[in-house]
């Protein structure tokens, strides 16, 4: 039935669901107080109005979409945050209640160190496993997909991930490379042959690792997901439904790596383009499924390798933007709010990226020139961010307040603005983060 | 054929460039001359990068072509000749940070611009920079960092260089996604580069070349 609804109707259904939140038992969520219930609903409407750009919200909304700041600032090491799920959730709840933003983004960032151990995860180093206990996890870029594997990826992306990619980035999933070709399971004749791999020790070891990882993930999601519910009862909503990626970044970040994809632009441009097209429906499907599962419409899309300085404008128009745009339009059609984050500088891309339907997307802007962004992407989309990590780290509360005021004056006069940080930060002066939230409330009333 | 090779490399026609090199080697061209032409072409690539017409794909492909050409002509050379260098730069990503894309681009551009570059890699503790300065004697030290944690690591590295009484022997520049004037002041560096081109400009200025 849902399939017959338009994107607008699907999204409205998600928003209405957010406005009548349910507890885990299916009954209406028991708010801590009538004030908390009012704050919760006001905050959702404030954010919804800012995104839709049809009418002005009561004031400019504000949020802190930080990296590991909540945990480090509470005196935890990142190692503790990744291994002690209960404490991780508790610290996050305290962070949101203390800083009092309109929106929070959940306690999902640290993740489960134990689960990464079980899986033998290689794509990232994490505290105690390649980085110091007090630091956050960092990616190990590499050529996890070889230059001659495009055809395999294009023909069957899911099969490629299963047979080739996952065994390379997870040491415990080597058995996946031995799995049978599942679409070959068609007739009774010869059927047992397909099941032989599942009897082999490496495949069984892989499945055992998966069961163990799954059990650990369930241990993790209890307290971490519970933080969302607890915060909602205190009046703090989250609208984050999950994430997806630009096809260029899927290949450039995790499959071929930066060097691989940059060389492919010259050496095998047609295959690169075809592979990105093959990834489009998967990236759309992933975002929509996340939104439907969580009931949260906003789908985060971290943008990386199309930034200023990485590729030329021509290359951006040919290789980066078309499939990113397709993913965003597909998400909108599926009732989601795409939330791309332009990390770093994207000044030269803004005119091209302006080509999206009005009032359907939310953009996290890091260090691009906000006055120019407002004249381009900001004509069609709600903007979030632009208070820099450097200012939050090294500036003063007065600097932050003055900058927030300037942002409201230059980019918030007619709506379409949410005050926030521009990039994920781990270190900051707490008084600067507080000043960011307070300044939006002080100067942001319409 | 010479100009053809320079153009093929500089215009990113990889197959043609390699074919030309093989032909030149087969017809007993002087391998040193081939190397000089390759460097002439890389110079053009570097200039186009500085002008903003070339970006990472071109830098990386140029690097690949250089490596492949070196492999082809190596057997013909008694030893790879030393180039005349303008100065020495010690570079590394500071402690706690393992990001290396920005650092590698700066290293490549420094090399193209005639600097001898000593790359300490990623997650480099302050003491390693100190040892690197003592051993390699650079005029310029370049600290790279992508994460906010790198601000303190940069400050600590500059402090370690200071306590080793080496601060007045080197100019220190910093760079990375979130780096600006404030971070430069905080870390106690002599300059920062918003991008690789700015970094090259600083290095050239500090060793006194155009």
Interface residues (C-beta under 8 A of the other chain):
Chain A: X67 X125 X130 X131 X132 X135 X136 X138 X140 X141 X258 X259 X262 X263 X265 X266 X267 X309 X310 X311 X312 X315 X343 X344 X367 X388 X389 X390 X391 X393 X394 X395 X423 X425 X426 X427 X428
Chain B: X12 X14 X53 X54 X55 X56 X57 X60 X61 X64 X96 X97 X98 X99 X100 X101 X123 X147 X148 X149 X151 X152 X177 X178 X179 X180 X182 X183 X186 X195
